[in-house]
Amino acid sequence: MSAIQLNIPNELDRFLPDIVKRNYGKWKERKFHGPGIIEHVSETGERVFTVKAALPPNARVSVDTLEKFADIADKLGVGALRITIAGNVEFITDSLEKALKIREELEKLGFPVGGWGGALWGINTCTAFLTCQIAVIDAPSIGKALGDALKPYFTGEEKLPAKLRVFISGCPSGCAGGTAIDIAIVGMWGAPPKIREEVLPLCMPPPKALAKIPESQVFLVQVCPTGALTLRREGEKIKLVLVGEKCINCGRCKDNCDAFDYDPKDVGAAILIGGKMANTGVGPRLARVLIPWIPANPPRYDEIIAVVKKVVDVWKKHGRPGERLADFVERIGWAKFVELVGAPKMAAQYLWWPDAARTYLTYRARGEVIFKGFRDAP
């Protein structure tokens, strides 16, 4: 048997189309030809055209669809396509005529073309229940509902002041993305979990060993990032106690032990707005918490969609041309933005928090007070 030869790393230009390889690093300008088509002009005089289309949430496509994409890339393009980090697909071709035909073929297949300039650039989601055992919400299905609601902003039927990107995470871990994005929707439990005492011993050391182990070395105590889990010694009995006021509902305890159960009625999401990675305007920043908890009710997730559409409408109405959502919020002030959006009065309870708290550490909120305030708001 011959030895396996590894070529690591691959040469950068190994799989580039010839026309791109010839002009690599030589692009001097670009032009837009309607929603979803960009012309790239090289100093050599050569031109290529990129056509962008939206994919289903989490970029889930069948082999049959991929084969159709490959046929389009071969027949009308330069034999290349790519799936972008924003969850879209892009085709490269060498003429505007072919680019327009690619757009026509994609729209026939049901894939909207657009997503550049002052528009929705893409909706990213994690896999959620497809592969994750601690997901709170089905991020891809929310992505589908939100994509349907915001489609006119992707196709160019409705204009936005600047680019808009959305990320949906199934749980607070946010492993498929972060909150440095215009709008983030993060799966959140609305209350701390309950402990099933009959199952808990399976996750704990034997009673005799537990009596000798310092609390700081008990695994289930260690996994809690806020110290919400503690051991309480009652005579010869040792009990694991959950301090609800410290719980941020991150799900780490449940991830490590099936003794922790959340109530299905507490399935919901936090909504954060105003983050971005770009160094333009006010520069990079994390999104801020607009709503710490809102119910997630399938299949259309009306409550979540309503909040996002309201945020977009306020930004569209009051934002200046080229002004990202983060820059808009910075210009008018957070308090004024919350007023325009019409967030519940509970928002006043955390308006005074410093940015570090509003952006990440406490967007999951401590204890039940804030969650219940939003859940029970009229």
C-alpha positions in Angstrom: 0.0 0.0 0.0 1.4 3.4 -1.0 1.8 6.0 1.7 -0.9 8.7 1.8 0.6 12.0 0.6 -0.8 15.1 2.4 -0.6 18.5 0.7 -1.2 20.8 3.6 -1.8 23.6 3.2 -3.2 23.7 -0.3 -1.9 26.4 -2.6 -4.2 29.4 -2.5 -4.7 29.5 -6.2 -5.1 25.7 -6.7 -8.9 25.7 -7.3 -9.3 29.3 -8.6 -10.9 29.7 -12.0 -8.4 30.8 -14.6 -9.9 34.3 -15.1 -9.8 34.9 -11.4 -6.3 33.6 -11.1 -5.0 35.9 -13.9 -6.5 38.9 -12.2 -5.9 38.0 -8.5 -5.1 41.2 -6.6 -5.6 43.4 -9.7 -9.2 44.4 -9.3 -9.6 48.2 -9.5 -13.4 48.9 -9.4 -16.8 47.3 -9.2 -20.3 48.1 -10.5 -23.7 47.0 -9.5 -26.2 45.7 -12.1 -29.4 45.5 -10.1 -29.9 43.5 -6.9 -27.5 40.6 -6.5 -25.2 41.2 -9.5 -21.7 42.8 -9.2 -19.3 43.5 -12.0 -15.6 43.3 -11.0 -13.2 45.2 -13.3 -9.5 44.4 -13.4 -6.6 46.6 -14.4 -6.0 44.1 -17.2 -9.3 45.0 -18.7 -10.9 41.7 -17.9 -14.2 41.6 -16.1 -16.1 39.0 -14.0 -19.6 39.1 -12.7 -20.8 37.6 -9.4 -24.4 36.6 -8.8 -25.6 36.1 -5.2 -28.7 34.1 -4.1 -30.1 33.3 -0.7 -29.9 29.8 0.6 -32.3 28.0 3.1 -31.4 28.6 6.8 -28.2 27.0 7.9 -27.3 26.6 4.2 -29.1 23.3 4.1 -29.4 22.1 0.6 -29.9 18.7 -0.9 -27.5 16.9 -3.2 -30.0 17.3 -6.0 -29.9 21.1 -5.5 -26.2 21.1 -5.4 -26.1 19.3 -8.7 -28.4 21.9 -10.2 -26.1 24.6 -8.9 -23.1 22.9 -10.5 -24.9 22.6 -13.8 -25.6 26.4 -13.8 -22.0 27.1 -12.8 -20.8 24.9 -15.7 -23.2 26.1 -18.4 -23.4 29.8 -17.6 -20.5 30.5 -15.3 -16.8 29.8 -15.2 -17.2 26.4 -13.5 -17.1 27.8 -9.9 -19.5 28.7 -7.1 -19.1 29.3 -3.4 -21.2 29.2 -0.3 -20.5 32.4 1.7 -20.2 32.9 5.4 -23.5 34.8 5.3 -25.3 31.7 4.2 -25.7 32.6 0.5 -24.4 31.1 -2.8 -22.4 33.0 -5.3 -21.8 32.2 -9.0 -19.0 33.7 -11.1 -19.4 34.3 -14.8 -17.7 36.4 -17.5 -20.5 38.4 -19.0 -23.5 40.4 -17.9 -25.7 38.5 -20.3 -24.7 35.2 -18.6 -25.1 36.8 -15.1 -28.7 37.8 -16.0 -29.4 34.3 -17.2 -28.0 32.8 -13.9 -30.3 35.1 -12.0 -33.2 33.9 -14.1 -32.3 30.2 -13.5 -31.9 30.7 -9.8 -35.2 32.4 -9.4 -36.9 29.6 -11.4 -35.5 27.2 -8.7 -37.0 29.4 -6.0 -33.8 31.1 -4.8 -34.1 34.9 -4.4 -31.2 36.9 -5.9 -30.0 40.1 -4.1 -28.3 41.0 -0.9 -25.8 43.8 -1.6 -25.7 47.5 -0.8 -28.5 48.9 1.4 -30.1 45.5 1.8 -30.4 42.4 3.9 -27.1 40.6 3.3 -28.0 37.3 4.9 -29.5 35.4 7.9 -27.1 33.0 9.6 -28.3 30.3 11.9 -26.8 27.4 13.9 -27.9 23.8 13.4 -30.0 23.8 16.6 -31.9 20.5 17.0 -30.4 19.0 14.0 -27.1 18.2 15.9 -27.3 20.0 19.3 -28.5 18.5 22.5 -28.8 21.8 24.4 -30.7 23.9 21.8 -33.5 26.0 23.2 -35.1 27.1 19.9 -35.1 25.8 16.4 -32.9 28.5 14.9 -33.3 27.4 11.2 -37.1 27.5 11.4 -37.0 31.0 12.9 -34.5 31.9 10.1 -37.1 30.7 7.5 -39.9 32.7 9.1 -37.7 35.8 9.4 -36.4 35.3 5.8 -39.9 35.2 4.5 -40.8 38.4 6.4 -37.6 40.3 5.3 -37.4 39.0 1.7 -38.2 42.4 0.1 -35.1 43.8 1.8 -32.9 41.1 0.3 -34.3 41.3 -3.3 -34.2 45.1 -3.4 -37.9 45.7 -3.5 -37.5 47.6 -0.2 -34.3 49.7 0.5 -32.4 50.0 3.8 -30.0 52.7 4.9 -27.1 50.2 4.8 -26.3 46.5 5.0 -28.2 44.3 7.5 -27.0 41.0 8.8 -28.9 38.7 11.2 -27.7 35.8 13.3 -29.9 33.3 15.1 -28.4 31.0 17.8 -30.3 28.1 19.2 -28.9 28.6 22.7 -26.7 31.1 24.7 -23.5 29.3 23.6 -23.7 31.0 20.2 -21.2 28.6 18.8 -22.1 29.3 15.2 -21.7 33.0 15.4 -21.6 36.0 17.8 -23.3 39.2 18.7 -21.1 41.5 16.7 -23.9 41.7 14.2 -26.8 44.0 13.4 -29.5 41.8 15.0 -28.9 38.7 17.0 -31.7 36.3 18.2 -30.5 34.0 20.9 -32.4 31.0 22.3 -33.1 31.5 26.0 -34.9 29.7 28.7 -37.4 32.0 30.6 -36.7 30.6 34.0 -34.1 28.4 35.8 -34.3 24.6 35.5 -35.8 22.3 38.0 -33.8 19.4 39.5 -35.0 15.9 39.3 -33.7 14.5 42.6 -34.2 10.9 41.6 -31.8 11.3 38.6 -29.3 13.6 40.3 -27.3 10.8 42.0 -26.3 9.5 38.6 -24.3 12.7 38.0 -22.8 13.0 41.5 -20.0 11.1 43.4 -21.2 8.4 45.7 -22.5 9.8 49.1 -19.4 8.6 51.1 -17.0 10.1 48.5 -19.1 13.3 48.3 -18.8 13.9 52.0 -15.0 14.0 51.7 -14.8 16.1 48.4 -14.5 19.9 48.7 -17.4 21.7 47.0 -15.0 23.4 44.6 -14.1 20.0 43.2 -17.6 18.7 42.5 -18.0 18.7 38.8 -21.6 19.9 38.6 -20.7 22.8 40.9 -17.7 23.7 38.7 -19.6 23.8 35.4 -21.9 26.6 36.6 -20.3 29.9 35.5 -22.1 32.1 38.0 -22.0 29.9 41.1 -25.7 29.2 41.0 -25.2 25.5 41.9 -24.0 24.9 45.5 -23.9 22.0 48.0 -25.9 22.3 51.1 -25.1 20.0 54.0 -28.0 19.1 56.2 -26.7 16.8 58.9 -25.3 13.7 57.2 -27.2 14.6 54.0 -25.6 16.6 51.2 -27.9 18.3 48.7 -27.3 20.1 45.5 -29.1 23.4 45.5 -29.9 25.8 42.5 -29.9 29.5 43.5 -32.3 30.9 41.0 -31.2 34.5 41.4 -27.8 33.6 40.2 -28.9 31.4 37.3 -28.4 32.8 33.8 -30.0 29.8 32.0 -26.9 29.0 30.0 -27.8 25.3 30.0 -24.3 24.1 31.0 -25.8 22.0 33.9 -28.3 20.3 31.6 -25.5 19.7 29.0 -23.7 17.7 31.7 -26.5 16.1 33.6 -30.1 15.0 32.6 -31.3 15.8 36.1 -31.9 19.4 35.1 -35.2 20.0 33.3 -36.6 23.3 31.8 -40.3 23.9 31.4 -41.4 24.0 27.7 -43.5 27.1 28.4 -40.2 29.0 29.1 -38.9 28.5 25.6 -38.0 31.9 24.2 -35.2 34.1 22.9 -33.2 37.2 23.7 -33.0 39.9 21.0 -29.9 42.0 20.7 -29.3 44.8 18.2 -26.6 47.2 17.1 -23.5 45.1 16.8 -21.0 45.0 13.9 -17.5 44.1 12.9 -16.8 47.0 10.5 -14.4 49.8 11.6 -16.6 52.4 9.9 -18.7 54.8 11.9 -18.5 54.1 15.6 -16.3 51.1 14.9 -16.7 47.4 15.9 -19.0 46.6 18.8 -21.2 43.9 20.3 -24.9 44.1 20.1 -27.0 45.4 23.0 -29.9 43.6 24.7 -33.2 45.0 23.5 -35.3 42.3 25.0 -33.9 39.7 27.4 -36.7 37.2 26.8 -39.6 36.8 24.4 -41.6 33.7 23.7 -40.7 31.6 20.7 -43.9 30.1 19.3 -43.7 28.0 16.1 -44.3 27.8 13.3 -44.2 31.5 12.4 -42.7 33.0 15.6 -44.9 36.0 15.4 -43.6 37.7 18.5 -40.0 37.5 17.4 -40.8 38.5 13.8 -42.8 41.5 15.0 -39.9 42.8 17.2 -37.3 42.4 14.4 -39.6 44.1 11.8 -40.2 47.0 14.2 -36.5 47.5 14.7 -35.9 47.5 10.9 -38.8 49.8 10.3 -37.5 52.3 12.9 -34.0 52.2 11.4 -35.4 52.5 7.8 -37.5 55.5 8.7 -35.0 57.5 10.8 -31.6 56.2 9.6 -29.3 58.2 7.3 -28.1 56.8 4.0 -25.1 54.5 4.6 -25.7 54.5 8.4 -25.5 51.0 9.9 -27.9 50.1 12.7 -25.2 50.4 15.3 -24.3 53.9 14.1 -27.9 54.9 14.0 -28.4 53.8 17.7 -25.2 55.6 18.7 -26.4 58.9 17.0 -29.9 59.0 18.5 -29.0 57.4 21.9 -30.1 54.0 23.3 -32.9 55.4 25.4 -34.5 57.2 22.3 -34.1 54.0 20.2 -35.9 51.9 22.9 -38.6 54.5 23.0 -39.0 54.5 19.2 -39.2 50.7 19.1 -41.7 50.6 21.9 -40.0 48.0 24.1 -41.8 47.0 27.3 -41.2 49.2 30.4 -39.1 46.5 31.8 -36.3 47.8 29.6 -35.9 50.7 32.0 -34.6 48.3 34.6 -31.4 47.7 32.6 -30.9 51.0 30.7 -28.4 52.2 33.3 -26.2 49.1 33.0 -22.8 49.7 31.5 -22.3 48.5 27.9 -20.2 45.5 29.0 -23.2 44.2 31.0 -25.8 45.1 28.3 -23.9 43.4 25.5 -23.0 39.9 26.8 -22.6 39.1 30.4 -26.2 39.8 31.5 -28.1 39.6 28.3 -29.2 36.2 29.6 -30.3 38.1 32.7 -29.9 37.1 36.3 -32.9 35.5 38.1 -36.5 35.4 37.2 -37.6 39.0 37.6 -36.7 40.3 34.2 -37.8 37.2 32.4 -41.2 37.2 34.1 -41.6 40.9 33.4 -41.3 40.4 29.7 -43.2 37.1 29.7 -46.2 38.5 31.6 -46.2 42.0 30.0 -49.6 42.9 28.5 
